[in-house]
Amino acid sequence: MTKEENKTTTKEQNELTETEKLQADLNEMTNTAKRALADLQNYKTQVAKEKQEMLQIAKFNVLNSFLPVLDSLKLALKQTPENLEDSAFLKGILSIEKQFTNIINQAGLKAIEHETLDPLKHEVIASIPGEKDKIIEIIEQGYTLDDKVLKPSKVVVGKD
């Protein structure tokens, strides 16, 4: 091999080596960009999830703070004197209670059903003679929010 052929071969090898280096750099940068995009997508997903959780907690806290008001309103309606039962005043209070209930129901709050005793949804206040574990009386209505118990119902059950 002549010197000139040797230089040409060396030059071609250097160019090939340089091309390989550039290709390796390009592959590395491409992989870095792909990882960065994946990290960004994971971050966006995590932020969206955390935002949803924070909204759920805020909703839970707000609705929970309204429950004593609703309980008091229902208790007051139970104590309505007989002479006011057909009054416009009572009809107005019943209308307010209905509006209030509709608003919290639209927010996802649901009254707990009361067929049989469920220790996860009911708090037993007392037991009286009657069918065992059958709910006899609801002392305070309980509520769920998105299938989680926000407030258990306070109930009286049978003990026989």
Number of C-alpha atoms within 10 A of each C-alpha: 6 7 8 9 10 11 12 12 12 12 12 12 12 12 12 12 12 12 12 12 12 12 12 12 12 12 12 12 12 12 12 12 12 12 12 12 12 12 12 12 12 12 12 12 12 12 12 12 12 12 12 12 12 12 12 14 12 12 16 19 12 12 19 16 11 12 17 11 12 16 15 12 16 16 13 12 15 9 8 11 10 8 7 11 12 9 10 10 11 15 13 11 15 15 12 13 16 11 12 15 16 13 12 17 15 9 14 16 23 19 17 19 15 18 10 13 19 16 10 10 20 24 19 19 14 14 18 12 10 13 12 15 17 19 22 20 15 16 16 18 19 23 23 19 21 12 11 13 18 21 19 20 26 19 22 21 24 17 14 11
